[in-house]
Amino acid sequence: MSASLADPARLAEAAAIANQIRDAFADYHARFAAITRRAQGRFERCDWNGAREDAVERIELYDRCIAEASDALQARLGEHARERELWADVHAAYAQAVAPLLDGELYKTFFNTLTRRFFKTRGVDPAMEFVALDIEPTDSITHPVARHSYAVSEDRLVETFMRVLDDYPFAVPYAHRTRCAAGIAVRLQDDLQHWGPHPVRAVELLNTVFYRERRAYLIGRVFGERSFSPCVIALVNDDGALKVDAVLTLRSEVVQLFSYSRSYFHADLGTVGDAVVFLRTLLPGKPIDELYTVLGRAKQGKTERYRTFFRQFAAQPGERLIHAEGERGMVMAVFTLPSYALVFKIIRDRFAYPKDVAREEVEAKYSLVFHHDRVGRLVDAQPFRFLRFPRARFAPELLEELLDTCAGSISQDGEDLVLHLCYVERRLRPLNLYVREQTAEAARAAVIDYGQAIRDLALSNIFPGDLLLKNFGMSRHGRAIFYDYDELCLVTDCRFRPVPAPRNHEEEMESGAWFYAHGNDVFPEQFPRFLGLSPPLLGALMHAHGEIFRVEWWQQVQAGLVSGQRNDVAPYPSQRRLP
């Protein structure tokens, strides 16, 4: 029998420490909820700046609470803070303490973060962490999430939705409550008419309202006689009067709402796992890690992403990590596992000309994106530290490149390679490859959406910096998403200029630039020269989004942002809006 098991006092101390960590997570959860609950008031007052400040505060809360819990444990344990035998007992006691909790996996992730910082873990340490690659965190959840349910008679659909709107009270009135209810009813009947003449038989909506940026969402399902569909009702506050802006019933639309390229919802959920179970019925193809993440539980999302990836990695022992498709990056080395839709990005030790950013600047730009409103156009890049891979699982040419160009970000430990910092993203098809592979019609649609992506980013105060198509990817749903952040900056930090006219014949004949450009100078009319698009595709882009090549448009957007204007970038097509 080990000394720890034979010592009741030590076991009691381990249980007390476990309870302290459990209580620290409960404190984090309560503070997270307090910030989240502000969302309704922000929405009612149209306080969009306050909503953005809350989003940043909530993102930063986890690390703040971890630091507080770590300091408290260090003060309690003193010189015993890094005793593995003690922590093994704490691990066992903690597992027992959180076992009955519906969100026990979130508590375990908090524990893992603490022990990784205490022991500076490289890779994973099953003795100090909860790993369990075979766990599906929601499999044991049978508790149904709280919801409103409505039976619908054939001729009372409008009345049903008037009751729905009454069940979600706000301090702001509806401009036309009956008209809003009728609009919902008509949209559902139109969308679901293939179900029959009276398609809607029942509706259920989560009790919790979901908020993000300028909208509130009622999330649920609509049932027909034999089928069901998502039902998302989007509300906007239009100068002190509420209205229903859109009703979404297609999974492809709701997937975009919960996309990995969007900021996190503020939804005051008492427990998270049961909401994830419900959302999976709406979006069965959505990875569970992305559902946790978009609900604001980014650390749990990282845990689930790690589990699912390494489960796949272990299940395919003969499959090697290879270079991701696309042009070789000057700043990042990028690799992937062909059978799993993630990419891993590591900052190189040195950047080839003309890149002149420092490593710290690159990390700062990724942090900016993490905290910013991504408006469906910036991929969520999650930072992972000290990931461990067997050397033998890297393709030889990839291993050679990593050891040669990323040595400062990698260490070798026996037969393993440890990545000190890498960013993990969903894998997208590089846009420059996509337009070559697709039909003329699909390529044209992709290029037009690329132009829309630049517009959306600009309105959210993001200038991509490098607009080359290779820095954008196409999602499965045909959306252009930017993923290369080393030259990204704020629109408000740029100086948008027209190209100066040549002063003489020599300048006019110069093959390169005849004028001096500062680091933050941007010349929009020169964008088309560098895109590498065929004349038909360039023509389609300029016809649809010609303003992005005009300096006046950028200056106008910039002036609005400087004045405090917050632009509305809707997360659904304009044709889905109710009249």
Secondary structure as a PSIPRED ss2 file (coil, helix, strand):
# PSIPRED VFORMAT (PSIPRED V4.0)

   1 M C   1.000  0.000  0.000
   2 S C   1.000  0.000  0.000
   3 A H   0.000  1.000  0.000
   4 S H   0.000  1.000  0.000
   5 L H   0.000  1.000  0.000
   6 A H   0.000  1.000  0.000
   7 D C   1.000  0.000  0.000
   8 P H   0.000  1.000  0.000
   9 A H   0.000  1.000  0.000
  10 R H   0.000  1.000  0.000
  11 L H   0.000  1.000  0.000
  12 A H   0.000  1.000  0.000
  13 E H   0.000  1.000  0.000
  14 A H   0.000  1.000  0.000
  15 A H   0.000  1.000  0.000
  16 A H   0.000  1.000  0.000
  17 I H   0.000  1.000  0.000
  18 A H   0.000  1.000  0.000
  19 N H   0.000  1.000  0.000
  20 Q H   0.000  1.000  0.000
  21 I H   0.000  1.000  0.000
  22 R H   0.000  1.000  0.000
  23 D H   0.000  1.000  0.000
  24 A H   0.000  1.000  0.000
  25 F H   0.000  1.000  0.000
  26 A H   0.000  1.000  0.000
  27 D H   0.000  1.000  0.000
  28 Y H   0.000  1.000  0.000
  29 H H   0.000  1.000  0.000
  30 A H   0.000  1.000  0.000
  31 R H   0.000  1.000  0.000
  32 F H   0.000  1.000  0.000
  33 A H   0.000  1.000  0.000
  34 A H   0.000  1.000  0.000
  35 I H   0.000  1.000  0.000
  36 T H   0.000  1.000  0.000
  37 R H   0.000  1.000  0.000
  38 R H   0.000  1.000  0.000
  39 A H   0.000  1.000  0.000
  40 Q H   0.000  1.000  0.000
  41 G H   0.000  1.000  0.000
  42 R H   0.000  1.000  0.000
  43 F H   0.000  1.000  0.000
  44 E H   0.000  1.000  0.000
  45 R H   0.000  1.000  0.000
  46 C C   1.000  0.000  0.000
  47 D C   1.000  0.000  0.000
  48 W H   0.000  1.000  0.000
  49 N H   0.000  1.000  0.000
  50 G H   0.000  1.000  0.000
  51 A H   0.000  1.000  0.000
  52 R H   0.000  1.000  0.000
  53 E H   0.000  1.000  0.000
  54 D H   0.000  1.000  0.000
  55 A H   0.000  1.000  0.000
  56 V H   0.000  1.000  0.000
  57 E H   0.000  1.000  0.000
  58 R H   0.000  1.000  0.000
  59 I H   0.000  1.000  0.000
  60 E H   0.000  1.000  0.000
  61 L H   0.000  1.000  0.000
  62 Y H   0.000  1.000  0.000
  63 D H   0.000  1.000  0.000
  64 R H   0.000  1.000  0.000
  65 C H   0.000  1.000  0.000
  66 I H   0.000  1.000  0.000
  67 A H   0.000  1.000  0.000
  68 E H   0.000  1.000  0.000
  69 A H   0.000  1.000  0.000
  70 S H   0.000  1.000  0.000
  71 D H   0.000  1.000  0.000
  72 A H   0.000  1.000  0.000
  73 L H   0.000  1.000  0.000
  74 Q H   0.000  1.000  0.000
  75 A H   0.000  1.000  0.000
  76 R H   0.000  1.000  0.000
  77 L H   0.000  1.000  0.000
  78 G H   0.000  1.000  0.000
  79 E H   0.000  1.000  0.000
  80 H H   0.000  1.000  0.000
  81 A C   1.000  0.000  0.000
  82 R C   1.000  0.000  0.000
  83 E C   1.000  0.000  0.000
  84 R H   0.000  1.000  0.000
  85 E H   0.000  1.000  0.000
  86 L H   0.000  1.000  0.000
  87 W H   0.000  1.000  0.000
  88 A H   0.000  1.000  0.000
  89 D H   0.000  1.000  0.000
  90 V H   0.000  1.000  0.000
  91 H H   0.000  1.000  0.000
  92 A H   0.000  1.000  0.000
  93 A H   0.000  1.000  0.000
  94 Y H   0.000  1.000  0.000
  95 A H   0.000  1.000  0.000
  96 Q H   0.000  1.000  0.000
  97 A H   0.000  1.000  0.000
  98 V H   0.000  1.000  0.000
  99 A C   1.000  0.000  0.000
 100 P C   1.000  0.000  0.000
 101 L C   1.000  0.000  0.000
 102 L C   1.000  0.000  0.000
 103 D C   1.000  0.000  0.000
 104 G H   0.000  1.000  0.000
 105 E H   0.000  1.000  0.000
 106 L H   0.000  1.000  0.000
 107 Y H   0.000  1.000  0.000
 108 K H   0.000  1.000  0.000
 109 T H   0.000  1.000  0.000
 110 F H   0.000  1.000  0.000
 111 F H   0.000  1.000  0.000
 112 N H   0.000  1.000  0.000
 113 T H   0.000  1.000  0.000
 114 L H   0.000  1.000  0.000
 115 T H   0.000  1.000  0.000
 116 R H   0.000  1.000  0.000
 117 R H   0.000  1.000  0.000
 118 F H   0.000  1.000  0.000
 119 F H   0.000  1.000  0.000
 120 K C   1.000  0.000  0.000
 121 T C   1.000  0.000  0.000
 122 R C   1.000  0.000  0.000
 123 G C   1.000  0.000  0.000
 124 V C   1.000  0.000  0.000
 125 D C   1.000  0.000  0.000
 126 P C   1.000  0.000  0.000
 127 A C   1.000  0.000  0.000
 128 M C   1.000  0.000  0.000
 129 E C   1.000  0.000  0.000
 130 F C   1.000  0.000  0.000
 131 V C   1.000  0.000  0.000
 132 A C   1.000  0.000  0.000
 133 L C   1.000  0.000  0.000
 134 D C   1.000  0.000  0.000
 135 I C   1.000  0.000  0.000
 136 E C   1.000  0.000  0.000
 137 P C   1.000  0.000  0.000
 138 T C   1.000  0.000  0.000
 139 D C   1.000  0.000  0.000
 140 S C   1.000  0.000  0.000
 141 I C   1.000  0.000  0.000
 142 T C   1.000  0.000  0.000
 143 H C   1.000  0.000  0.000
 144 P C   1.000  0.000  0.000
 145 V C   1.000  0.000  0.000
 146 A C   1.000  0.000  0.000
 147 R E   0.000  0.000  1.000
 148 H E   0.000  0.000  1.000
 149 S E   0.000  0.000  1.000
 150 Y E   0.000  0.000  1.000
 151 A E   0.000  0.000  1.000
 152 V C   1.000  0.000  0.000
 153 S C   1.000  0.000  0.000
 154 E C   1.000  0.000  0.000
 155 D C   1.000  0.000  0.000
 156 R C   1.000  0.000  0.000
 157 L H   0.000  1.000  0.000
 158 V H   0.000  1.000  0.000
 159 E H   0.000  1.000  0.000
 160 T H   0.000  1.000  0.000
 161 F H   0.000  1.000  0.000
 162 M H   0.000  1.000  0.000
 163 R H   0.000  1.000  0.000
 164 V H   0.000  1.000  0.000
 165 L H   0.000  1.000  0.000
 166 D H   0.000  1.000  0.000
 167 D C   1.000  0.000  0.000
 168 Y C   1.000  0.000  0.000
 169 P C   1.000  0.000  0.000
 170 F C   1.000  0.000  0.000
 171 A C   1.000  0.000  0.000
 172 V C   1.000  0.000  0.000
 173 P C   1.000  0.000  0.000
 174 Y E   0.000  0.000  1.000
 175 A C   1.000  0.000  0.000
 176 H C   1.000  0.000  0.000
 177 R H   0.000  1.000  0.000
 178 T H   0.000  1.000  0.000
 179 R H   0.000  1.000  0.000
 180 C H   0.000  1.000  0.000
 181 A H   0.000  1.000  0.000
 182 A H   0.000  1.000  0.000
 183 G H   0.000  1.000  0.000
 184 I H   0.000  1.000  0.000
 185 A H   0.000  1.000  0.000
 186 V H   0.000  1.000  0.000
 187 R H   0.000  1.000  0.000
 188 L H   0.000  1.000  0.000
 189 Q H   0.000  1.000  0.000
 190 D H   0.000  1.000  0.000
 191 D H   0.000  1.000  0.000
 192 L C   1.000  0.000  0.000
 193 Q H   0.000  1.000  0.000
 194 H H   0.000  1.000  0.000
 195 W H   0.000  1.000  0.000
 196 G C   1.000  0.000  0.000
 197 P C   1.000  0.000  0.000
 198 H C   1.000  0.000  0.000
 199 P C   1.000  0.000  0.000
 200 V C   1.000  0.000  0.000
 201 R C   1.000  0.000  0.000
 202 A E   0.000  0.000  1.000
 203 V E   0.000  0.000  1.000
 204 E E   0.000  0.000  1.000
 205 L E   0.000  0.000  1.000
 206 L E   0.000  0.000  1.000
 207 N C   1.000  0.000  0.000
 208 T C   1.000  0.000  0.000
 209 V C   1.000  0.000  0.000
 210 F E   0.000  0.000  1.000
 211 Y E   0.000  0.000  1.000
 212 R E   0.000  0.000  1.000
 213 E C   1.000  0.000  0.000
 214 R C   1.000  0.000  0.000
 215 R E   0.000  0.000  1.000
 216 A E   0.000  0.000  1.000
 217 Y E   0.000  0.000  1.000
 218 L E   0.000  0.000  1.000
 219 I E   0.000  0.000  1.000
 220 G E   0.000  0.000  1.000
 221 R E   0.000  0.000  1.000
 222 V E   0.000  0.000  1.000
 223 F E   0.000  0.000  1.000
 224 G C   1.000  0.000  0.000
 225 E C   1.000  0.000  0.000
 226 R C   1.000  0.000  0.000
 227 S C   1.000  0.000  0.000
 228 F E   0.000  0.000  1.000
 229 S E   0.000  0.000  1.000
 230 P E   0.000  0.000  1.000
 231 C E   0.000  0.000  1.000
 232 V E   0.000  0.000  1.000
 233 I E   0.000  0.000  1.000
 234 A E   0.000  0.000  1.000
 235 L E   0.000  0.000  1.000
 236 V E   0.000  0.000  1.000
 237 N E   0.000  0.000  1.000
 238 D C   1.000  0.000  0.000
 239 D C   1.000  0.000  0.000
 240 G C   1.000  0.000  0.000
 241 A C   1.000  0.000  0.000
 242 L E   0.000  0.000  1.000
 243 K E   0.000  0.000  1.000
 244 V E   0.000  0.000  1.000
 245 D E   0.000  0.000  1.000
 246 A E   0.000  0.000  1.000
 247 V E   0.000  0.000  1.000
 248 L E   0.000  0.000  1.000
 249 T C   1.000  0.000  0.000
 250 L C   1.000  0.000  0.000
 251 R H   0.000  1.000  0.000
 252 S H   0.000  1.000  0.000
 253 E H   0.000  1.000  0.000
 254 V H   0.000  1.000  0.000
 255 V H   0.000  1.000  0.000
 256 Q H   0.000  1.000  0.000
 257 L H   0.000  1.000  0.000
 258 F C   1.000  0.000  0.000
 259 S C   1.000  0.000  0.000
 260 Y C   1.000  0.000  0.000
 261 S C   1.000  0.000  0.000
 262 R C   1.000  0.000  0.000
 263 S C   1.000  0.000  0.000
 264 Y C   1.000  0.000  0.000
 265 F C   1.000  0.000  0.000
 266 H E   0.000  0.000  1.000
 267 A E   0.000  0.000  1.000
 268 D C   1.000  0.000  0.000
 269 L C   1.000  0.000  0.000
 270 G C   1.000  0.000  0.000
 271 T C   1.000  0.000  0.000
 272 V C   1.000  0.000  0.000
 273 G H   0.000  1.000  0.000
 274 D H   0.000  1.000  0.000
 275 A H   0.000  1.000  0.000
 276 V H   0.000  1.000  0.000
 277 V H   0.000  1.000  0.000
 278 F H   0.000  1.000  0.000
 279 L H   0.000  1.000  0.000
 280 R H   0.000  1.000  0.000
 281 T H   0.000  1.000  0.000
 282 L H   0.000  1.000  0.000
 283 L C   1.000  0.000  0.000
 284 P C   1.000  0.000  0.000
 285 G C   1.000  0.000  0.000
 286 K C   1.000  0.000  0.000
 287 P C   1.000  0.000  0.000
 288 I H   0.000  1.000  0.000
 289 D H   0.000  1.000  0.000
 290 E H   0.000  1.000  0.000
 291 L H   0.000  1.000  0.000
 292 Y H   0.000  1.000  0.000
 293 T H   0.000  1.000  0.000
 294 V H   0.000  1.000  0.000
 295 L C   1.000  0.000  0.000
 296 G C   1.000  0.000  0.000
 297 R C   1.000  0.000  0.000
 298 A H   0.000  1.000  0.000
 299 K H   0.000  1.000  0.000
 300 Q H   0.000  1.000  0.000
 301 G H   0.000  1.000  0.000
 302 K H   0.000  1.000  0.000
 303 T H   0.000  1.000  0.000
 304 E H   0.000  1.000  0.000
 305 R H   0.000  1.000  0.000
 306 Y H   0.000  1.000  0.000
 307 R H   0.000  1.000  0.000
 308 T H   0.000  1.000  0.000
 309 F H   0.000  1.000  0.000
 310 F H   0.000  1.000  0.000
 311 R H   0.000  1.000  0.000
 312 Q H   0.000  1.000  0.000
 313 F H   0.000  1.000  0.000
 314 A H   0.000  1.000  0.000
 315 A H   0.000  1.000  0.000
 316 Q C   1.000  0.000  0.000
 317 P C   1.000  0.000  0.000
 318 G C   1.000  0.000  0.000
 319 E C   1.000  0.000  0.000
 320 R C   1.000  0.000  0.000
 321 L E   0.000  0.000  1.000
 322 I E   0.000  0.000  1.000
 323 H E   0.000  0.000  1.000
 324 A C   1.000  0.000  0.000
 325 E C   1.000  0.000  0.000
 326 G C   1.000  0.000  0.000
 327 E C   1.000  0.000  0.000
 328 R C   1.000  0.000  0.000
 329 G C   1.000  0.000  0.000
 330 M C   1.000  0.000  0.000
 331 V C   1.000  0.000  0.000
 332 M E   0.000  0.000  1.000
 333 A E   0.000  0.000  1.000
 334 V E   0.000  0.000  1.000
 335 F E   0.000  0.000  1.000
 336 T E   0.000  0.000  1.000
 337 L E   0.000  0.000  1.000
 338 P C   1.000  0.000  0.000
 339 S C   1.000  0.000  0.000
 340 Y E   0.000  0.000  1.000
 341 A E   0.000  0.000  1.000
 342 L E   0.000  0.000  1.000
 343 V E   0.000  0.000  1.000
 344 F E   0.000  0.000  1.000
 345 K E   0.000  0.000  1.000
 346 I E   0.000  0.000  1.000
 347 I E   0.000  0.000  1.000
 348 R C   1.000  0.000  0.000
 349 D C   1.000  0.000  0.000
 350 R C   1.000  0.000  0.000
 351 F C   1.000  0.000  0.000
 352 A C   1.000  0.000  0.000
 353 Y C   1.000  0.000  0.000
 354 P C   1.000  0.000  0.000
 355 K C   1.000  0.000  0.000
 356 D C   1.000  0.000  0.000
 357 V C   1.000  0.000  0.000
 358 A C   1.000  0.000  0.000
 359 R H   0.000  1.000  0.000
 360 E H   0.000  1.000  0.000
 361 E H   0.000  1.000  0.000
 362 V H   0.000  1.000  0.000
 363 E H   0.000  1.000  0.000
 364 A H   0.000  1.000  0.000
 365 K H   0.000  1.000  0.000
 366 Y H   0.000  1.000  0.000
 367 S H   0.000  1.000  0.000
 368 L H   0.000  1.000  0.000
 369 V H   0.000  1.000  0.000
 370 F H   0.000  1.000  0.000
 371 H H   0.000  1.000  0.000
 372 H C   1.000  0.000  0.000
 373 D C   1.000  0.000  0.000
 374 R C   1.000  0.000  0.000
 375 V C   1.000  0.000  0.000
 376 G C   1.000  0.000  0.000
 377 R C   1.000  0.000  0.000
 378 L E   0.000  0.000  1.000
 379 V C   1.000  0.000  0.000
 380 D C   1.000  0.000  0.000
 381 A C   1.000  0.000  0.000
 382 Q E   0.000  0.000  1.000
 383 P E   0.000  0.000  1.000
 384 F E   0.000  0.000  1.000
 385 R E   0.000  0.000  1.000
 386 F E   0.000  0.000  1.000
 387 L E   0.000  0.000  1.000
 388 R E   0.000  0.000  1.000
 389 F E   0.000  0.000  1.000
 390 P E   0.000  0.000  1.000
 391 R H   0.000  1.000  0.000
 392 A H   0.000  1.000  0.000
 393 R H   0.000  1.000  0.000
 394 F E   0.000  0.000  1.000
 395 A C   1.000  0.000  0.000
 396 P H   0.000  1.000  0.000
 397 E H   0.000  1.000  0.000
 398 L H   0.000  1.000  0.000
 399 L H   0.000  1.000  0.000
 400 E H   0.000  1.000  0.000
 401 E H   0.000  1.000  0.000
 402 L H   0.000  1.000  0.000
 403 L H   0.000  1.000  0.000
 404 D H   0.000  1.000  0.000
 405 T H   0.000  1.000  0.000
 406 C C   1.000  0.000  0.000
 407 A H   0.000  1.000  0.000
 408 G H   0.000  1.000  0.000
 409 S H   0.000  1.000  0.000
 410 I E   0.000  0.000  1.000
 411 S E   0.000  0.000  1.000
 412 Q E   0.000  0.000  1.000
 413 D E   0.000  0.000  1.000
 414 G C   1.000  0.000  0.000
 415 E C   1.000  0.000  0.000
 416 D E   0.000  0.000  1.000
 417 L E   0.000  0.000  1.000
 418 V E   0.000  0.000  1.000
 419 L E   0.000  0.000  1.000
 420 H E   0.000  0.000  1.000
 421 L E   0.000  0.000  1.000
 422 C E   0.000  0.000  1.000
 423 Y E   0.000  0.000  1.000
 424 V E   0.000  0.000  1.000
 425 E E   0.000  0.000  1.000
 426 R E   0.000  0.000  1.000
 427 R C   1.000  0.000  0.000
 428 L C   1.000  0.000  0.000
 429 R E   0.000  0.000  1.000
 430 P E   0.000  0.000  1.000
 431 L H   0.000  1.000  0.000
 432 N H   0.000  1.000  0.000
 433 L H   0.000  1.000  0.000
 434 Y H   0.000  1.000  0.000
 435 V H   0.000  1.000  0.000
 436 R H   0.000  1.000  0.000
 437 E H   0.000  1.000  0.000
 438 Q C   1.000  0.000  0.000
 439 T C   1.000  0.000  0.000
 440 A H   0.000  1.000  0.000
 441 E H   0.000  1.000  0.000
 442 A H   0.000  1.000  0.000
 443 A H   0.000  1.000  0.000
 444 R H   0.000  1.000  0.000
 445 A H   0.000  1.000  0.000
 446 A H   0.000  1.000  0.000
 447 V H   0.000  1.000  0.000
 448 I H   0.000  1.000  0.000
 449 D H   0.000  1.000  0.000
 450 Y H   0.000  1.000  0.000
 451 G H   0.000  1.000  0.000
 452 Q H   0.000  1.000  0.000
 453 A H   0.000  1.000  0.000
 454 I H   0.000  1.000  0.000
 455 R H   0.000  1.000  0.000
 456 D H   0.000  1.000  0.000
 457 L H   0.000  1.000  0.000
 458 A H   0.000  1.000  0.000
 459 L H   0.000  1.000  0.000
 460 S C   1.000  0.000  0.000
 461 N C   1.000  0.000  0.000
 462 I E   0.000  0.000  1.000
 463 F E   0.000  0.000  1.000
 464 P C   1.000  0.000  0.000
 465 G C   1.000  0.000  0.000
 466 D C   1.000  0.000  0.000
 467 L C   1.000  0.000  0.000
 468 L C   1.000  0.000  0.000
 469 L H   0.000  1.000  0.000
 470 K H   0.000  1.000  0.000
 471 N H   0.000  1.000  0.000
 472 F E   0.000  0.000  1.000
 473 G E   0.000  0.000  1.000
 474 M E   0.000  0.000  1.000
 475 S C   1.000  0.000  0.000
 476 R C   1.000  0.000  0.000
 477 H C   1.000  0.000  0.000
 478 G C   1.000  0.000  0.000
 479 R C   1.000  0.000  0.000
 480 A E   0.000  0.000  1.000
 481 I E   0.000  0.000  1.000
 482 F E   0.000  0.000  1.000
 483 Y C   1.000  0.000  0.000
 484 D C   1.000  0.000  0.000
 485 Y C   1.000  0.000  0.000
 486 D C   1.000  0.000  0.000
 487 E C   1.000  0.000  0.000
 488 L C   1.000  0.000  0.000
 489 C E   0.000  0.000  1.000
 490 L E   0.000  0.000  1.000
 491 V H   0.000  1.000  0.000
 492 T H   0.000  1.000  0.000
 493 D H   0.000  1.000  0.000
 494 C C   1.000  0.000  0.000
 495 R E   0.000  0.000  1.000
 496 F E   0.000  0.000  1.000
 497 R C   1.000  0.000  0.000
 498 P C   1.000  0.000  0.000
 499 V C   1.000  0.000  0.000
 500 P C   1.000  0.000  0.000
 501 A C   1.000  0.000  0.000
 502 P C   1.000  0.000  0.000
 503 R C   1.000  0.000  0.000
 504 N C   1.000  0.000  0.000
 505 H H   0.000  1.000  0.000
 506 E H   0.000  1.000  0.000
 507 E H   0.000  1.000  0.000
 508 E H   0.000  1.000  0.000
 509 M H   0.000  1.000  0.000
 510 E C   1.000  0.000  0.000
 511 S C   1.000  0.000  0.000
 512 G C   1.000  0.000  0.000
 513 A C   1.000  0.000  0.000
 514 W C   1.000  0.000  0.000
 515 F C   1.000  0.000  0.000
 516 Y C   1.000  0.000  0.000
 517 A C   1.000  0.000  0.000
 518 H C   1.000  0.000  0.000
 519 G C   1.000  0.000  0.000
 520 N C   1.000  0.000  0.000
 521 D E   0.000  0.000  1.000
 522 V E   0.000  0.000  1.000
 523 F C   1.000  0.000  0.000
 524 P H   0.000  1.000  0.000
 525 E H   0.000  1.000  0.000
 526 Q H   0.000  1.000  0.000
 527 F H   0.000  1.000  0.000
 528 P H   0.000  1.000  0.000
 529 R H   0.000  1.000  0.000
 530 F H   0.000  1.000  0.000
 531 L C   1.000  0.000  0.000
 532 G C   1.000  0.000  0.000
 533 L C   1.000  0.000  0.000
 534 S C   1.000  0.000  0.000
 535 P H   0.000  1.000  0.000
 536 P H   0.000  1.000  0.000
 537 L H   0.000  1.000  0.000
 538 L H   0.000  1.000  0.000
 539 G H   0.000  1.000  0.000
 540 A H   0.000  1.000  0.000
 541 L H   0.000  1.000  0.000
 542 M H   0.000  1.000  0.000
 543 H H   0.000  1.000  0.000
 544 A H   0.000  1.000  0.000
 545 H H   0.000  1.000  0.000
 546 G H   0.000  1.000  0.000
 547 E H   0.000  1.000  0.000
 548 I H   0.000  1.000  0.000
 549 F H   0.000  1.000  0.000
 550 R C   1.000  0.000  0.000
 551 V H   0.000  1.000  0.000
 552 E H   0.000  1.000  0.000
 553 W H   0.000  1.000  0.000
 554 W H   0.000  1.000  0.000
 555 Q H   0.000  1.000  0.000
 556 Q H   0.000  1.000  0.000
 557 V H   0.000  1.000  0.000
 558 Q H   0.000  1.000  0.000
 559 A H   0.000  1.000  0.000
 560 G H   0.000  1.000  0.000
 561 L H   0.000  1.000  0.000
 562 V H   0.000  1.000  0.000
 563 S C   1.000  0.000  0.000
 564 G C   1.000  0.000  0.000
 565 Q C   1.000  0.000  0.000
 566 R C   1.000  0.000  0.000
 567 N C   1.000  0.000  0.000
 568 D C   1.000  0.000  0.000
 569 V C   1.000  0.000  0.000
 570 A C   1.000  0.000  0.000
 571 P C   1.000  0.000  0.000
 572 Y C   1.000  0.000  0.000
 573 P C   1.000  0.000  0.000
 574 S H   0.000  1.000  0.000
 575 Q H   0.000  1.000  0.000
 576 R H   0.000  1.000  0.000
 577 R E   0.000  0.000  1.000
 578 L C   1.000  0.000  0.000
 579 P C   1.000  0.000  0.000
